[in-house]
Amino acid sequence: MTVGHTIVEASYVFGLDIRLQLYHMLLRSPTLRIVFLVLMISLLEYFGILTIPLDITILRARI
């Protein structure tokens, strides 16, 4: 078992823990769920994985 393998394993478990906590938060409040969805969509759009014709250029112009 290599050092890199243990680091990857630890980060996976840690990431899973964070994800579970996020899911619990999302289940509690519907507003957070909407915010989370919007964030995920904008992240996917940013990386070019998902292409939805949203007016992100207008949002970028305002910032």
C-alpha positions as CSV (number, residue, x, y, z in Angstrom):
1,M,0.0,0.0,0.0
2,T,1.5,3.3,-1.1
3,V,1.4,6.7,0.5
4,G,-0.5,8.1,-2.5
5,H,-3.1,5.4,-2.2
6,T,-3.8,6.1,1.4
7,I,-4.1,9.9,0.7
8,V,-6.6,9.2,-2.1
9,E,-8.5,6.9,0.1
10,A,-8.6,9.4,3.0
11,S,-9.7,12.2,0.7
12,Y,-12.4,10.1,-0.7
13,V,-13.8,9.2,2.7
14,F,-13.4,12.9,3.8
15,G,-15.2,14.1,0.6
16,L,-18.0,11.5,1.2
17,D,-18.4,12.8,4.7
18,I,-18.7,16.4,3.5
19,R,-21.2,15.3,0.9
20,L,-23.4,13.5,3.4
21,Q,-23.4,16.6,5.6
22,L,-24.4,18.7,2.6
23,Y,-27.2,16.4,1.7
24,H,-28.5,16.6,5.3
25,M,-28.5,20.4,5.1
26,L,-30.2,20.3,1.7
27,L,-32.9,18.0,3.0
28,R,-33.7,20.4,5.8
29,S,-34.3,23.6,3.8
30,P,-35.6,23.9,0.3
31,T,-33.9,27.3,-0.3
32,L,-30.5,25.7,0.2
33,R,-31.5,23.0,-2.3
34,I,-32.3,25.7,-4.9
35,V,-29.0,27.5,-4.2
36,F,-27.1,24.2,-4.5
37,L,-28.8,23.4,-7.9
38,V,-28.0,26.9,-9.2
39,L,-24.4,26.6,-8.1
40,M,-24.0,23.1,-9.6
41,I,-25.5,24.3,-13.0
42,S,-23.2,27.3,-13.1
43,L,-20.2,25.2,-12.2
44,L,-21.0,22.7,-15.0
45,E,-21.5,25.6,-17.4
46,Y,-18.2,27.1,-16.4
47,F,-16.3,24.0,-17.2
48,G,-18.3,23.6,-20.4
49,I,-19.8,20.2,-19.5
50,L,-23.4,21.5,-19.5
51,T,-24.5,24.2,-22.0
52,I,-27.7,25.9,-21.2
53,P,-28.4,29.3,-22.9
54,L,-28.4,31.4,-19.7
55,D,-27.5,35.1,-19.6
56,I,-24.3,34.5,-17.7
57,T,-22.6,37.3,-19.8
58,I,-25.0,39.8,-18.2
59,L,-24.2,38.5,-14.8
60,R,-20.4,38.7,-15.5
61,A,-20.8,42.3,-16.8
62,R,-22.4,43.3,-13.5
63,I,-19.6,41.9,-11.4
